[in-house]
Amino acid sequence: MRSFRRHLASAVLVAFAAAQRVRAQEEGASEGVFGARAEAEAPVASTNPLDETAAGTVASARDRAAAGTPLHELLEEVPGTHVAQTGGQGAFAAVALRGAALAQTTYLLGDLPLSGPDTGALDLSLFPLGAFEGVEVYRGGAPAWLGAGAIGGVVRLLPRAARRSSLGLTLTGGSFGSWRMVADSAVSRGPLSLVGSVGLDGAENDYPYRFDNATLFDPSDDDERRRRNAQTLGAHGLVHLRAEVGEEGRLDAVVLGVSRRGGAPGPGASSALKASLSRARLLGNVGYVQRFARGRLQLAAGGGVERRRFLDRFGEIGLGFQDTDDRIGDVALRAAGELTVARWLDLTVVGVARWDSYRPENLLGREAGDSTRWTLSGTTELRAHGKLGRWRFALRPSVRVEHARTEALGLRHNIEQRYASELTRPTGRLGVLLAPHHAVSFVGSIASGSRFPSIWELFGDRAAIEPSPDLKPERGRSADVGVVARGAAGALSATLELRWFRLDMAHFIRPRPLSQETVKYENAEGAQVRGLEAGSQGRVGEHLRWVGTLTWIRSEHLGSELNWRPRLRAMGRVELRSGPLGPFRDLVAFTALVHRGRYYDDPANLVSVRGASWLSAGVRADLDWGLSMLFTARDLFDRRGQDYVGYPLPGRRYAFSIRWRMEL
C-alpha cells in the first residue's frame, strides 16, 4: 500500500509538470469548455467511452443474429472474461474477470450499483438481453466516474433506449422444452423517449448428461441420464424514460423487474429431485444530469428489493431440511461532477451512499435476526492531458475511500452470533496513455481494490454454505499495460487491443469444499494471477463482421493453481451478410467457436476438468414488413461437458425465433 501511494504521488507530480509544459506551449489559449474539448482534440484509439486509459470493452446487444441469445453469451465477446454456468436456459450464470472470483465482479445498472457485498455473484440468467443496449466491461481498475473499487472489475449494464418509435414481438422455441416470448415498444417524440419491454420464458432442461456415480476416477460405473428437476419459469418487465430538459439537462428513469422459479437439481453426481428455488427482484433508479459550460453535475437515486425462496424439505442439498424465505433490500444515493479546471486539467468527484438489509426466514429451523450494512464511498480524480511534441498523453490519478459499517446476526452451530464491524478501506488508480497517432494508443494502469465479506460468506445460506464469521475483507492490487489500435481504410474498419495484466490478492475469500456437497469460505494469502488478453472486432463494408477474444492466465497460490480458473479462454464469431437479395432485405449467416481450457476443480489440484470447445452456427433472414426468422444450432459437436462446481451442461440444441418489428 505504501508503494502504491508513492507511485500515485509521483504520477500526480509528473502530470502537473507535463501539463505546465503543455500550457506554456499553447500561447494565448483560453480555458477549455467541457464538451467542446472533444471537438478541439482528435479522439485517441480507445475501446470504451469513459476512460481512454482503462481496459474497458463495449459489447452491443443490438442487431443480434443468433436466436435466443442470453446475456452471458454477450459477455463472452469481451477479452479477460470467464463465464461460469450451471446448466441450460435459466440456470445460474456469472462472469469472472482476469482470474478473479465471481463475487469480485461489481455490477452497475447505468451508473448506480446493481450488486453489493451482500448479493454475492450476480446471476446473469435473471436479466434478459433484450432489455439492454449492451454492456461495458472494465477489467482491473474502473473509471473514476463509476465510483467503484472492485478487485476483478466492473460490468455496466446499459438499459435499452429509444432510437425511434417502434413495436416489436419475438417468439422463440428450442430444444429441451425451452421457449421465450418478448414484446417491446419504443416511443421517441422530441425531447421525450420511452422504452417498454415485457417477456416470459421457460425450459424443461431435461437434457442428457454423463452420470459418473460420484466416482470421477472410475469410469466403469458411468452411464447416461437425463437432467431432472431443472425446469425454470421466468418473467421480466422494463420501463426506461428519458427526457431532455432544456438544452443541457437530461432525466433518466429506469424500472426493471425480474423473476425466476424452478427446480434446484444440484450437481450432476448428486441430483436433487424435490428441491426448488425461486427469486424475484424489483429495482429502479432515477438520475438527472446537468451540463454547464465547464462541466457537468449528476444526481441519482435508486434501490431495489429481492425475495429468495429455497425449499429442500427432504434434505437433498447441503445442510439438512430447509424452507427459507429471505428478503434483501438496498437504497443508493449518488452525486457526481466533472469540472474543466483548465484546458489541460479536469477534475472528477463522485460520492455514493448505500444501505443494504438482509432479513432471513426459515420455517423448518431456527433463523437469525436481521442484518444491515451502511457503505459510504468518495472518489476524486485528476485528468491531465495534452501533447508532448507529437505524442498525445493522458494521466488519470484517482483516490477512492470506502467506509462500511456492518451489523449482522447469524447462526453458528444453531447459536445466534453477532458480527459488528466498522472498516475504512482506501483504494486508488493511476491510468496512463501515450498516443503517437490518433489510431494507436499505448495504455497502462495500476489500481487497488477491496471487497467486504457478504452475509452468506460470514454466516452461510443454511443450505450449501457453512458459516465463517471470522472472515477478513479482501484486498487486491492490479496492473496492466497494452496497446489499442483503431481505424478504417476504405471498406475495412477494425479495433484491436492487446494487454498484459497482473492481479495480486490478499485475504482473498475462497470456498473450501466439504462433505455432502457443501462449502465453507475462508481467507487465503498470497494469490497471484498474471496473463495476456487480446480482442478484435471489425467489419469489411456491410458484408463481413467479426469479433474475437483470447485470454491466457496463470494463477498461483502456495504452489498450486487457483481452482475454477481455466488457463485459456478463446472466442471467435464471423458473420456474413448479403444485403438486399431477392425477397430478402438481408441474409445473415454466422458461426461461433468458444474454447475453455482445462482447469482444476479443487484447491489441491487433484481433480482436473478437461478443456472443451463448443461450435455454434446459425442464419437470420430479414423479410419485408419488419419480419425476421432466426435459426441457431449450439454445440454442434455435442461436447456437453460440465462447468462451475460440477454442473453438467446441455449438449447439442437448437433455437428458432420469429421476430416482427414495425417502425412508427
Order of alpha helices (4+ residues) and beta strands (2+ residues): alpha-alpha-beta-alpha-beta-beta-beta-beta-beta-beta-beta-beta-beta-beta-beta-beta-beta-beta-beta-beta-beta-beta-beta-beta-beta-alpha-beta-beta-beta-beta-beta-beta-beta-beta-beta-beta-beta-beta-beta-beta
